[in-house]
Amino acid sequence: MFSKYKWVCSLAIFLCLMSNWITGGEGNEGGNMVKNLRVNPERLYERIMALSKIGETPDGGVNRVAYSEEDMQGRQFIISLMRKLGLSITIDEAANIIGTLKGRDPSRPPILFGSHIDTVPNSGKYDGALGVLGALECIEVLVENNVVPDHTLQVVVFTDEEGGLAGSRAMVGELDAPALKVVSQSGKTIREGIKALGGNPDNLVNAVKKKGDFKAFIELHIEQGSILVSKNVQIGIVQGIVGINRWDVFIEGAANHAGTTPMNMRRDALLAAAHLIIEINRLVRGTPGNQVATVGKISAHPGAVNVIPGSVLMSLEIRDLSSKKIQWIFNWIEKKASEIAQKTETQITFKAIDVTALPAPTYPGIRKVISEVAEELGLTSLSMPSGAGHDAQEMARITRIGMIFIPSVGGISHSPKEYSRKSDIVNGVNVLLHTILKIDSGALHR
């Protein structure tokens, strides 16, 4: 009897140890095995290069705009990799591709990660593609090492990120009927494009997810700027995706003959615009923080070389992680504009443009996990905002989000010259892998 009891106890202990080894329990050989997991650099880089061949341009760029034939070919390439990994594959009503690796506990919400593979015309190799192929590399490392996560893992390829975050907007219920009528860079409307990719634009409600449907969403991305490179830092921990507010600025002066109107009698709208642009730059540069403001478009009328500009239309865009700060900066600009208008005898008015993006802060617990992972991997890191828009900003409406940046050499993106070093790519995907593993093991509950 005692011998039988001893055998049962031994079996129970063995099963516990095996379970702990598979799930990466701390303080044992299995836990060390999981901690030592690393991505395959050659396989990862080869796939990034292979995807870049789909839509390759003569100057080495990539032209894979959403809903184009090249976009469809790229999606088939990704689906083939998912099939190779044994993932179950779904294409939702918005044409988002979702590859699923089932976890040990189906009652736990899935961890979602990925990005997009569509590009702007004549773009680079890494924008979006890194996040998708990096996510699949993470899955492959787990599969080939027989690591079964507790949570189900889902890799997502969002539809048409570059054209206005169509896929992620649909997933959070924000892709409305007017947006479906917009003509994309492929020449198709969003509605036509989604249908061509296998979605169902007439039934987008079935693509909508709600709060609690995901444990978290993590997006790995190139920085698309020069902060990490200039500071020689390996990993960017994104604090949040900035809000974007835009205005049309109208300046009314008086058109008059350029030869017969004395300088002290002019009401030059373009001169007033120049003063305002200088003041905008001075304020934003002189205010602590990471806010940016841009006047990117300006037109003077009547636009003749021998006529004093009588009116000007220019743009104003302000970006920051804080909506309050954006409003504070705008209020200051508006006050300064009033002073300039009085001094130049012009009238300056602002009209807010409806299309704005709200700030989307990342989840503090996820930022902490990314920081810990970077330190454990011996990588330098920096907390920073994302000045560009990403699918993560839409996903923040329904779940906790995190973003990992890697350096962009020269700060160049949306260009054939876009480039990230192989070592930085590998570092970023290793951080993504272990961030997912930590979240799976309960790091967000500490």
TORKOL-4160 file (C-alpha; in steps of 0.2 Angstrom, whole numbers, padded with zeros to 4 digits, m for minus):
446
<pt num="1" X="0000" Y="0000" Z="0000"/>
<pt num="2" X="0014" Y="0012" Z="0005"/>
<pt num="3" X="0023" Y="0008" Z="m0011"/>
<pt num="4" X="0008" Y="0012" Z="m0022"/>
<pt num="5" X="0005" Y="0028" Z="m0013"/>
<pt num="6" X="0024" Y="0033" Z="m0016"/>
<pt num="7" X="0022" Y="0029" Z="m0034"/>
<pt num="8" X="0007" Y="0040" Z="m0036"/>
<pt num="9" X="0016" Y="0054" Z="m0027"/>
<pt num="10" X="0031" Y="0053" Z="m0038"/>
<pt num="11" X="0020" Y="0053" Z="m0054"/>
<pt num="12" X="0011" Y="0069" Z="m0047"/>
<pt num="13" X="0027" Y="0078" Z="m0044"/>
<pt num="14" X="0034" Y="0073" Z="m0061"/>
<pt num="15" X="0018" Y="0080" Z="m0070"/>
<pt num="16" X="0019" Y="0096" Z="m0060"/>
<pt num="17" X="0037" Y="0098" Z="m0065"/>
<pt num="18" X="0033" Y="0094" Z="m0083"/>
<pt num="19" X="0019" Y="0107" Z="m0083"/>
<pt num="20" X="0030" Y="0120" Z="m0075"/>
<pt num="21" X="0044" Y="0117" Z="m0088"/>
<pt num="22" X="0032" Y="0119" Z="m0103"/>
<pt num="23" X="0024" Y="0135" Z="m0097"/>
<pt num="24" X="0041" Y="0142" Z="m0092"/>
<pt num="25" X="0039" Y="0141" Z="m0073"/>
<pt num="26" X="0052" Y="0152" Z="m0063"/>
<pt num="27" X="0067" Y="0144" Z="m0054"/>
<pt num="28" X="0069" Y="0128" Z="m0064"/>
<pt num="29" X="0077" Y="0122" Z="m0079"/>
<pt num="30" X="0060" Y="0125" Z="m0089"/>
<pt num="31" X="0060" Y="0143" Z="m0084"/>
<pt num="32" X="0078" Y="0145" Z="m0089"/>
<pt num="33" X="0074" Y="0138" Z="m0106"/>
<pt num="34" X="0060" Y="0150" Z="m0109"/>
<pt num="35" X="0071" Y="0165" Z="m0103"/>
<pt num="36" X="0084" Y="0159" Z="m0115"/>
<pt num="37" X="0073" Y="0159" Z="m0130"/>
<pt num="38" X="0079" Y="0169" Z="m0145"/>
<pt num="39" X="0072" Y="0173" Z="m0162"/>
<pt num="40" X="0081" Y="0166" Z="m0178"/>
<pt num="41" X="0090" Y="0181" Z="m0186"/>
<pt num="42" X="0092" Y="0174" Z="m0203"/>
<pt num="43" X="0074" Y="0167" Z="m0205"/>
<pt num="44" X="0067" Y="0183" Z="m0199"/>
<pt num="45" X="0077" Y="0194" Z="m0210"/>
<pt num="46" X="0075" Y="0183" Z="m0225"/>
<pt num="47" X="0056" Y="0184" Z="m0223"/>
<pt num="48" X="0057" Y="0203" Z="m0222"/>
<pt num="49" X="0067" Y="0204" Z="m0238"/>
<pt num="50" X="0055" Y="0191" Z="m0246"/>
<pt num="51" X="0040" Y="0202" Z="m0242"/>
<pt num="52" X="0049" Y="0217" Z="m0249"/>
<pt num="53" X="0050" Y="0209" Z="m0266"/>
<pt num="54" X="0031" Y="0209" Z="m0268"/>
<pt num="55" X="0028" Y="0227" Z="m0275"/>
<pt num="56" X="0047" Y="0231" Z="m0277"/>
<pt num="57" X="0051" Y="0247" Z="m0286"/>
<pt num="58" X="0066" Y="0250" Z="m0297"/>
<pt num="59" X="0074" Y="0261" Z="m0284"/>
<pt num="60" X="0073" Y="0247" Z="m0271"/>
<pt num="61" X="0057" Y="0254" Z="m0263"/>
<pt num="62" X="0040" Y="0245" Z="m0260"/>
<pt num="63" X="0024" Y="0249" Z="m0269"/>
<pt num="64" X="0011" Y="0238" Z="m0260"/>
<pt num="65" X="m0004" Y="0251" Z="m0257"/>
<pt num="66" X="m0019" Y="0244" Z="m0249"/>
<pt num="67" X="m0032" Y="0234" Z="m0260"/>
<pt num="68" X="m0019" Y="0233" Z="m0274"/>
<pt num="69" X="m0014" Y="0217" Z="m0283"/>
<pt num="70" X="0003" Y="0218" Z="m0273"/>
<pt num="71" X="m0007" Y="0220" Z="m0257"/>
<pt num="72" X="m0016" Y="0204" Z="m0261"/>
<pt num="73" X="0000" Y="0195" Z="m0265"/>
<pt num="74" X="0008" Y="0201" Z="m0249"/>
<pt num="75" X="m0007" Y="0195" Z="m0239"/>
<pt num="76" X="m0006" Y="0177" Z="m0247"/>
<pt num="77" X="0012" Y="0177" Z="m0242"/>
<pt num="78" X="0008" Y="0180" Z="m0224"/>
<pt num="79" X="m0006" Y="0167" Z="m0224"/>
<pt num="80" X="0006" Y="0154" Z="m0231"/>
<pt num="81" X="0017" Y="0157" Z="m0216"/>
<pt num="82" X="0003" Y="0156" Z="m0204"/>
<pt num="83" X="m0002" Y="0139" Z="m0212"/>
<pt num="84" X="0015" Y="0133" Z="m0210"/>
<pt num="85" X="0015" Y="0137" Z="m0192"/>
<pt num="86" X="m0002" Y="0128" Z="m0190"/>
<pt num="87" X="m0011" Y="0143" Z="m0185"/>
<pt num="88" X="m0030" Y="0144" Z="m0187"/>
<pt num="89" X="m0033" Y="0158" Z="m0199"/>
<pt num="90" X="m0048" Y="0170" Z="m0201"/>
<pt num="91" X="m0052" Y="0185" Z="m0212"/>
<pt num="92" X="m0065" Y="0196" Z="m0203"/>
<pt num="93" X="m0078" Y="0207" Z="m0211"/>
<pt num="94" X="m0065" Y="0221" Z="m0212"/>
<pt num="95" X="m0053" Y="0210" Z="m0221"/>
<pt num="96" X="m0041" Y="0209" Z="m0206"/>
<pt num="97" X="m0031" Y="0193" Z="m0206"/>
<pt num="98" X="m0030" Y="0185" Z="m0189"/>
<pt num="99" X="m0019" Y="0169" Z="m0186"/>
<pt num="100" X="m0023" Y="0160" Z="m0169"/>
<pt num="101" X="m0012" Y="0149" Z="m0158"/>
<pt num="102" X="m0023" Y="0141" Z="m0145"/>
<pt num="103" X="m0017" Y="0143" Z="m0127"/>
<pt num="104" X="m0019" Y="0131" Z="m0113"/>
<pt num="105" X="m0033" Y="0141" Z="m0104"/>
<pt num="106" X="m0047" Y="0146" Z="m0117"/>
<pt num="107" X="m0056" Y="0156" Z="m0103"/>
<pt num="108" X="m0042" Y="0169" Z="m0104"/>
<pt num="109" X="m0043" Y="0183" Z="m0116"/>
<pt num="110" X="m0031" Y="0182" Z="m0131"/>
<pt num="111" X="m0015" Y="0192" Z="m0132"/>
<pt num="112" X="m0016" Y="0201" Z="m0149"/>
<pt num="113" X="0000" Y="0207" Z="m0158"/>
<pt num="114" X="0004" Y="0212" Z="m0176"/>
<pt num="115" X="0004" Y="0227" Z="m0187"/>
<pt num="116" X="0000" Y="0230" Z="m0206"/>
<pt num="117" X="0009" Y="0226" Z="m0223"/>
<pt num="118" X="0001" Y="0239" Z="m0234"/>
<pt num="119" X="0012" Y="0254" Z="m0239"/>
<pt num="120" X="0012" Y="0271" Z="m0245"/>
<pt num="121" X="0017" Y="0273" Z="m0264"/>
<pt num="122" X="0036" Y="0269" Z="m0266"/>
<pt num="123" X="0039" Y="0266" Z="m0247"/>
<pt num="124" X="0052" Y="0256" Z="m0238"/>
<pt num="125" X="0054" Y="0238" Z="m0232"/>
<pt num="126" X="0051" Y="0239" Z="m0214"/>
<pt num="127" X="0036" Y="0250" Z="m0210"/>
<pt num="128" X="0022" Y="0238" Z="m0204"/>
<pt num="129" X="0030" Y="0223" Z="m0211"/>
<pt num="130" X="0042" Y="0222" Z="m0196"/>
<pt num="131" X="0027" Y="0221" Z="m0184"/>
<pt num="132" X="0019" Y="0207" Z="m0193"/>
<pt num="133" X="0034" Y="0196" Z="m0198"/>
<pt num="134" X="0041" Y="0199" Z="m0180"/>
<pt num="135" X="0025" Y="0193" Z="m0173"/>
<pt num="136" X="0025" Y="0177" Z="m0183"/>
<pt num="137" X="0044" Y="0174" Z="m0179"/>
<pt num="138" X="0038" Y="0175" Z="m0160"/>
<pt num="139" X="0025" Y="0161" Z="m0164"/>
<pt num="140" X="0038" Y="0150" Z="m0173"/>
<pt num="141" X="0050" Y="0151" Z="m0159"/>
<pt num="142" X="0037" Y="0145" Z="m0147"/>
<pt num="143" X="0030" Y="0131" Z="m0158"/>
<pt num="144" X="0048" Y="0124" Z="m0162"/>
<pt num="145" X="0052" Y="0124" Z="m0143"/>
<pt num="146" X="0035" Y="0116" Z="m0138"/>
<pt num="147" X="0031" Y="0131" Z="m0127"/>
<pt num="148" X="0012" Y="0132" Z="m0125"/>
<pt num="149" X="0006" Y="0148" Z="m0118"/>
<pt num="150" X="m0008" Y="0150" Z="m0105"/>
<pt num="151" X="m0017" Y="0163" Z="m0116"/>
<pt num="152" X="m0021" Y="0161" Z="m0134"/>
<pt num="153" X="m0010" Y="0171" Z="m0145"/>
<pt num="154" X="m0017" Y="0180" Z="m0160"/>
<pt num="155" X="m0006" Y="0188" Z="m0174"/>
<pt num="156" X="m0016" Y="0202" Z="m0184"/>
<pt num="157" X="m0013" Y="0210" Z="m0200"/>
<pt num="158" X="m0023" Y="0225" Z="m0201"/>
<pt num="159" X="m0031" Y="0231" Z="m0217"/>
<pt num="160" X="m0026" Y="0248" Z="m0225"/>
<pt num="161" X="m0017" Y="0256" Z="m0211"/>
<pt num="162" X="m0009" Y="0269" Z="m0222"/>
<pt num="163" X="m0025" Y="0275" Z="m0229"/>
<pt num="164" X="m0033" Y="0279" Z="m0213"/>
<pt num="165" X="m0032" Y="0264" Z="m0201"/>
<pt num="166" X="m0047" Y="0256" Z="m0209"/>
<pt num="167" X="m0045" Y="0238" Z="m0202"/>
<pt num="168" X="m0042" Y="0244" Z="m0184"/>
<pt num="169" X="m0055" Y="0257" Z="m0185"/>
<pt num="170" X="m0067" Y="0243" Z="m0190"/>
<pt num="171" X="m0062" Y="0232" Z="m0176"/>
<pt num="172" X="m0067" Y="0245" Z="m0163"/>
<pt num="173" X="m0083" Y="0250" Z="m0172"/>
<pt num="174" X="m0077" Y="0267" Z="m0179"/>
<pt num="175" X="m0077" Y="0263" Z="m0198"/>
<pt num="176" X="m0093" Y="0272" Z="m0203"/>
<pt num="177" X="m0102" Y="0273" Z="m0220"/>
<pt num="178" X="m0094" Y="0289" Z="m0226"/>
<pt num="179" X="m0077" Y="0281" Z="m0223"/>
<pt num="180" X="m0082" Y="0267" Z="m0234"/>
<pt num="181" X="m0085" Y="0279" Z="m0249"/>
<pt num="182" X="m0067" Y="0286" Z="m0248"/>
<pt num="183" X="m0057" Y="0282" Z="m0263"/>
<pt num="184" X="m0040" Y="0273" Z="m0259"/>
<pt num="185" X="m0023" Y="0275" Z="m0267"/>
<pt num="186" X="m0027" Y="0259" Z="m0277"/>
<pt num="187" X="m0042" Y="0268" Z="m0285"/>
<pt num="188" X="m0055" Y="0257" Z="m0276"/>
<pt num="189" X="m0066" Y="0264" Z="m0263"/>
<pt num="190" X="m0063" Y="0257" Z="m0245"/>
<pt num="191" X="m0079" Y="0247" Z="m0248"/>
<pt num="192" X="m0073" Y="0240" Z="m0264"/>
<pt num="193" X="m0056" Y="0236" Z="m0257"/>
<pt num="194" X="m0062" Y="0227" Z="m0242"/>
<pt num="195" X="m0073" Y="0216" Z="m0252"/>
<pt num="196" X="m0059" Y="0212" Z="m0264"/>
<pt num="197" X="m0048" Y="0206" Z="m0250"/>
<pt num="198" X="m0062" Y="0194" Z="m0244"/>
<pt num="199" X="m0071" Y="0205" Z="m0231"/>
<pt num="200" X="m0089" Y="0210" Z="m0230"/>
<pt num="201" X="m0091" Y="0229" Z="m0229"/>
<pt num="202" X="m0110" Y="0227" Z="m0227"/>
<pt num="203" X="m0108" Y="0217" Z="m0211"/>
<pt num="204" X="m0094" Y="0226" Z="m0202"/>
<pt num="205" X="m0103" Y="0225" Z="m0185"/>
<pt num="206" X="m0097" Y="0207" Z="m0184"/>
<pt num="207" X="m0079" Y="0213" Z="m0185"/>
<pt num="208" X="m0081" Y="0224" Z="m0169"/>
<pt num="209" X="m0073" Y="0219" Z="m0153"/>
<pt num="210" X="m0077" Y="0225" Z="m0136"/>
<pt num="211" X="m0068" Y="0229" Z="m0120"/>
<pt num="212" X="m0062" Y="0213" Z="m0112"/>
<pt num="213" X="m0060" Y="0203" Z="m0128"/>
<pt num="214" X="m0041" Y="0205" Z="m0128"/>
<pt num="215" X="m0029" Y="0204" Z="m0114"/>
<pt num="216" X="m0018" Y="0217" Z="m0122"/>
<pt num="217" X="m0012" Y="0223" Z="m0139"/>
<pt num="218" X="0007" Y="0225" Z="m0143"/>
<pt num="219" X="0014" Y="0232" Z="m0159"/>
<pt num="220" X="0032" Y="0232" Z="m0164"/>
<pt num="221" X="0037" Y="0246" Z="m0176"/>
<pt num="222" X="0051" Y="0255" Z="m0183"/>
<pt num="223" X="0052" Y="0273" Z="m0175"/>
<pt num="224" X="0051" Y="0282" Z="m0192"/>
<pt num="225" X="0061" Y="0296" Z="m0184"/>
<pt num="226" X="0079" Y="0299" Z="m0178"/>
<pt num="227" X="0077" Y="0300" Z="m0159"/>
<pt num="228" X="0084" Y="0283" Z="m0155"/>
<pt num="229" X="0098" Y="0284" Z="m0168"/>
<pt num="230" X="0103" Y="0301" Z="m0162"/>
<pt num="231" X="0104" Y="0295" Z="m0144"/>
<pt num="232" X="0111" Y="0278" Z="m0148"/>
<pt num="233" X="0097" Y="0269" Z="m0139"/>
<pt num="234" X="0092" Y="0252" Z="m0145"/>
<pt num="235" X="0073" Y="0251" Z="m0139"/>
<pt num="236" X="0060" Y="0264" Z="m0139"/>
<pt num="237" X="0046" Y="0261" Z="m0126"/>
<pt num="238" X="0032" Y="0271" Z="m0132"/>
<pt num="239" X="0023" Y="0282" Z="m0119"/>
<pt num="240" X="0008" Y="0284" Z="m0131"/>
<pt num="241" X="0003" Y="0290" Z="m0148"/>
<pt num="242" X="0000" Y="0308" Z="m0150"/>
<pt num="243" X="m0016" Y="0317" Z="m0153"/>
<pt num="244" X="m0017" Y="0327" Z="m0169"/>
<pt num="245" X="m0027" Y="0343" Z="m0170"/>
<pt num="246" X="m0028" Y="0353" Z="m0187"/>
<pt num="247" X="m0034" Y="0370" Z="m0192"/>
<pt num="248" X="m0036" Y="0381" Z="m0207"/>
<pt num="249" X="m0029" Y="0398" Z="m0204"/>
<pt num="250" X="m0037" Y="0413" Z="m0215"/>
<pt num="251" X="m0028" Y="0429" Z="m0216"/>
<pt num="252" X="m0036" Y="0444" Z="m0224"/>
<pt num="253" X="m0027" Y="0459" Z="m0229"/>
<pt num="254" X="m0029" Y="0470" Z="m0245"/>
<pt num="255" X="m0022" Y="0467" Z="m0262"/>
<pt num="256" X="m0014" Y="0482" Z="m0270"/>
<pt num="257" X="m0001" Y="0487" Z="m0283"/>
<pt num="258" X="0017" Y="0482" Z="m0278"/>
<pt num="259" X="0025" Y="0497" Z="m0286"/>
<pt num="260" X="0014" Y="0511" Z="m0280"/>
<pt num="261" X="0009" Y="0506" Z="m0262"/>
<pt num="262" X="0022" Y="0513" Z="m0249"/>
<pt num="263" X="0028" Y="0500" Z="m0237"/>
<pt num="264" X="0020" Y="0509" Z="m0222"/>
<pt num="265" X="0003" Y="0508" Z="m0231"/>
<pt num="266" X="0002" Y="0490" Z="m0235"/>
<pt num="267" X="m0010" Y="0477" Z="m0227"/>
<pt num="268" X="0001" Y="0462" Z="m0233"/>
<pt num="269" X="m0008" Y="0446" Z="m0228"/>
<pt num="270" X="0008" Y="0435" Z="m0232"/>
<pt num="271" X="0019" Y="0446" Z="m0221"/>
<pt num="272" X="0006" Y="0443" Z="m0207"/>
<pt num="273" X="0007" Y="0424" Z="m0211"/>
<pt num="274" X="0026" Y="0425" Z="m0210"/>
<pt num="275" X="0026" Y="0433" Z="m0193"/>
<pt num="276" X="0013" Y="0420" Z="m0186"/>
<pt num="277" X="0024" Y="0406" Z="m0193"/>
<pt num="278" X="0039" Y="0412" Z="m0184"/>
<pt num="279" X="0029" Y="0415" Z="m0167"/>
<pt num="280" X="0022" Y="0397" Z="m0169"/>
<pt num="281" X="0040" Y="0390" Z="m0171"/>
<pt num="282" X="0046" Y="0400" Z="m0156"/>
<pt num="283" X="0033" Y="0395" Z="m0144"/>
<pt num="284" X="0033" Y="0377" Z="m0148"/>
<pt num="285" X="0052" Y="0376" Z="m0147"/>
<pt num="286" X="0053" Y="0386" Z="m0131"/>
<pt num="287" X="0040" Y="0375" Z="m0122"/>
<pt num="288" X="0046" Y="0360" Z="m0112"/>
<pt num="289" X="0040" Y="0344" Z="m0119"/>
<pt num="290" X="0039" Y="0334" Z="m0135"/>
<pt num="291" X="0025" Y="0344" Z="m0143"/>
<pt num="292" X="0027" Y="0348" Z="m0162"/>
<pt num="293" X="0018" Y="0361" Z="m0173"/>
<pt num="294" X="0018" Y="0362" Z="m0191"/>
<pt num="295" X="0013" Y="0374" Z="m0205"/>
<pt num="296" X="0014" Y="0363" Z="m0220"/>
<pt num="297" X="0003" Y="0371" Z="m0233"/>
<pt num="298" X="0002" Y="0389" Z="m0238"/>
<pt num="299" X="m0006" Y="0399" Z="m0252"/>
<pt num="300" X="m0006" Y="0417" Z="m0256"/>
<pt num="301" X="m0019" Y="0426" Z="m0267"/>
<pt num="302" X="m0020" Y="0433" Z="m0280"/>
<pt num="303" X="m0002" Y="0426" Z="m0282"/>
<pt num="304" X="0005" Y="0438" Z="m0294"/>
<pt num="305" X="0023" Y="0445" Z="m0293"/>
<pt num="306" X="0018" Y="0463" Z="m0294"/>
<pt num="307" X="0003" Y="0462" Z="m0282"/>
<pt num="308" X="0003" Y="0463" Z="m0263"/>
<pt num="309" X="m0005" Y="0447" Z="m0256"/>
<pt num="310" X="m0022" Y="0451" Z="m0251"/>
<pt num="311" X="m0026" Y="0435" Z="m0243"/>
<pt num="312" X="m0018" Y="0419" Z="m0236"/>
<pt num="313" X="m0024" Y="0402" Z="m0232"/>
<pt num="314" X="m0012" Y="0391" Z="m0222"/>
<pt num="315" X="m0013" Y="0375" Z="m0212"/>
<pt num="316" X="m0009" Y="0373" Z="m0193"/>
<pt num="317" X="m0006" Y="0356" Z="m0185"/>
<pt num="318" X="m0002" Y="0353" Z="m0167"/>
<pt num="319" X="0003" Y="0336" Z="m0160"/>
<pt num="320" X="0006" Y="0330" Z="m0142"/>
<pt num="321" X="0001" Y="0316" Z="m0130"/>
<pt num="322" X="m0010" Y="0328" Z="m0120"/>
<pt num="323" X="m0026" Y="0336" Z="m0127"/>
<pt num="324" X="m0025" Y="0349" Z="m0114"/>
<pt num="325" X="m0007" Y="0354" Z="m0119"/>
<pt num="326" X="m0013" Y="0355" Z="m0138"/>
<pt num="327" X="m0027" Y="0367" Z="m0133"/>
<pt num="328" X="m0015" Y="0377" Z="m0122"/>
<pt num="329" X="m0003" Y="0379" Z="m0136"/>
<pt num="330" X="m0017" Y="0384" Z="m0148"/>
<pt num="331" X="m0024" Y="0396" Z="m0136"/>
<pt num="332" X="m0007" Y="0405" Z="m0135"/>
<pt num="333" X="m0006" Y="0405" Z="m0154"/>
<pt num="334" X="m0023" Y="0412" Z="m0156"/>
<pt num="335" X="m0018" Y="0426" Z="m0144"/>
<pt num="336" X="m0002" Y="0430" Z="m0153"/>
<pt num="337" X="m0012" Y="0430" Z="m0170"/>
<pt num="338" X="m0023" Y="0443" Z="m0163"/>
<pt num="339" X="m0008" Y="0454" Z="m0159"/>
<pt num="340" X="0000" Y="0451" Z="m0176"/>
<pt num="341" X="m0017" Y="0455" Z="m0185"/>
<pt num="342" X="m0018" Y="0472" Z="m0176"/>
<pt num="343" X="0000" Y="0476" Z="m0180"/>
<pt num="344" X="m0001" Y="0472" Z="m0198"/>
<pt num="345" X="m0019" Y="0478" Z="m0200"/>
<pt num="346" X="m0025" Y="0461" Z="m0206"/>
<pt num="347" X="m0038" Y="0449" Z="m0199"/>
<pt num="348" X="m0033" Y="0431" Z="m0194"/>
<pt num="349" X="m0046" Y="0418" Z="m0191"/>
<pt num="350" X="m0045" Y="0399" Z="m0187"/>
<pt num="351" X="m0056" Y="0385" Z="m0192"/>
<pt num="352" X="m0054" Y="0368" Z="m0184"/>
<pt num="353" X="m0054" Y="0353" Z="m0195"/>
<pt num="354" X="m0065" Y="0339" Z="m0189"/>
<pt num="355" X="m0053" Y="0325" Z="m0193"/>
<pt num="356" X="m0042" Y="0324" Z="m0177"/>
<pt num="357" X="m0034" Y="0310" Z="m0168"/>
<pt num="358" X="m0036" Y="0309" Z="m0149"/>
<pt num="359" X="m0020" Y="0305" Z="m0139"/>
<pt num="360" X="m0019" Y="0286" Z="m0135"/>
<pt num="361" X="m0008" Y="0283" Z="m0120"/>
<pt num="362" X="0000" Y="0266" Z="m0119"/>
<pt num="363" X="m0003" Y="0255" Z="m0103"/>
<pt num="364" X="0009" Y="0259" Z="m0089"/>
<pt num="365" X="0010" Y="0240" Z="m0084"/>
<pt num="366" X="0015" Y="0235" Z="m0102"/>
<pt num="367" X="0028" Y="0249" Z="m0103"/>
<pt num="368" X="0035" Y="0242" Z="m0087"/>
<pt num="369" X="0036" Y="0225" Z="m0094"/>
<pt num="370" X="0045" Y="0231" Z="m0110"/>
<pt num="371" X="0057" Y="0240" Z="m0099"/>
<pt num="372" X="0061" Y="0225" Z="m0089"/>
<pt num="373" X="0063" Y="0214" Z="m0104"/>
<pt num="374" X="0075" Y="0226" Z="m0112"/>
<pt num="375" X="0085" Y="0227" Z="m0097"/>
<pt num="376" X="0086" Y="0208" Z="m0095"/>
<pt num="377" X="0091" Y="0207" Z="m0113"/>
<pt num="378" X="0105" Y="0219" Z="m0110"/>
<pt num="379" X="0097" Y="0232" Z="m0121"/>
<pt num="380" X="0097" Y="0251" Z="m0119"/>
<pt num="381" X="0079" Y="0259" Z="m0119"/>
<pt num="382" X="0071" Y="0276" Z="m0119"/>
<pt num="383" X="0053" Y="0281" Z="m0115"/>
<pt num="384" X="0046" Y="0292" Z="m0130"/>
<pt num="385" X="0030" Y="0297" Z="m0138"/>
<pt num="386" X="0025" Y="0291" Z="m0156"/>
<pt num="387" X="0023" Y="0306" Z="m0167"/>
<pt num="388" X="0015" Y="0295" Z="m0181"/>
<pt num="389" X="m0002" Y="0287" Z="m0181"/>
<pt num="390" X="m0003" Y="0268" Z="m0179"/>
<pt num="391" X="m0016" Y="0254" Z="m0177"/>
<pt num="392" X="m0012" Y="0254" Z="m0159"/>
<pt num="393" X="m0021" Y="0271" Z="m0156"/>
<pt num="394" X="m0037" Y="0263" Z="m0162"/>
<pt num="395" X="m0035" Y="0247" Z="m0151"/>
<pt num="396" X="m0032" Y="0258" Z="m0136"/>
<pt num="397" X="m0051" Y="0261" Z="m0136"/>
<pt num="398" X="m0055" Y="0243" Z="m0131"/>
<pt num="399" X="m0039" Y="0236" Z="m0123"/>
<pt num="400" X="m0022" Y="0239" Z="m0115"/>
<pt num="401" X="m0009" Y="0243" Z="m0128"/>
<pt num="402" X="0010" Y="0243" Z="m0129"/>
<pt num="403" X="0022" Y="0249" Z="m0142"/>
<pt num="404" X="0040" Y="0244" Z="m0145"/>
<pt num="405" X="0051" Y="0255" Z="m0157"/>
<pt num="406" X="0067" Y="0250" Z="m0165"/>
<pt num="407" X="0079" Y="0263" Z="m0173"/>
<pt num="408" X="0077" Y="0270" Z="m0190"/>
<pt num="409" X="0094" Y="0274" Z="m0198"/>
<pt num="410" X="0093" Y="0293" Z="m0203"/>
<pt num="411" X="0076" Y="0294" Z="m0196"/>
<pt num="412" X="0069" Y="0291" Z="m0214"/>
<pt num="413" X="0053" Y="0282" Z="m0217"/>
<pt num="414" X="0040" Y="0281" Z="m0231"/>
<pt num="415" X="0054" Y="0281" Z="m0243"/>
<pt num="416" X="0065" Y="0268" Z="m0252"/>
<pt num="417" X="0079" Y="0274" Z="m0241"/>
<pt num="418" X="0070" Y="0268" Z="m0225"/>
<pt num="419" X="0082" Y="0256" Z="m0216"/>
<pt num="420" X="0084" Y="0247" Z="m0200"/>
<pt num="421" X="0099" Y="0237" Z="m0195"/>
<pt num="422" X="0097" Y="0218" Z="m0194"/>
<pt num="423" X="0104" Y="0219" Z="m0176"/>
<pt num="424" X="0090" Y="0231" Z="m0171"/>
<pt num="425" X="0077" Y="0221" Z="m0180"/>
<pt num="426" X="0082" Y="0206" Z="m0170"/>
<pt num="427" X="0083" Y="0215" Z="m0154"/>
<pt num="428" X="0065" Y="0222" Z="m0156"/>
<pt num="429" X="0058" Y="0205" Z="m0160"/>
<pt num="430" X="0067" Y="0197" Z="m0145"/>
<pt num="431" X="0059" Y="0211" Z="m0134"/>
<pt num="432" X="0042" Y="0208" Z="m0142"/>
<pt num="433" X="0044" Y="0189" Z="m0139"/>
<pt num="434" X="0048" Y="0191" Z="m0120"/>
<pt num="435" X="0035" Y="0205" Z="m0117"/>
<pt num="436" X="0022" Y="0193" Z="m0123"/>
<pt num="437" X="0029" Y="0179" Z="m0112"/>
<pt num="438" X="0029" Y="0190" Z="m0097"/>
<pt num="439" X="0011" Y="0196" Z="m0100"/>
<pt num="440" X="0006" Y="0178" Z="m0103"/>
<pt num="441" X="0014" Y="0173" Z="m0086"/>
<pt num="442" X="0004" Y="0186" Z="m0076"/>
<pt num="443" X="0016" Y="0201" Z="m0077"/>
<pt num="444" X="0001" Y="0213" Z="m0078"/>
<pt num="445" X="m0006" Y="0207" Z="m0062"/>
<pt num="446" X="0009" Y="0211" Z="m0051"/>
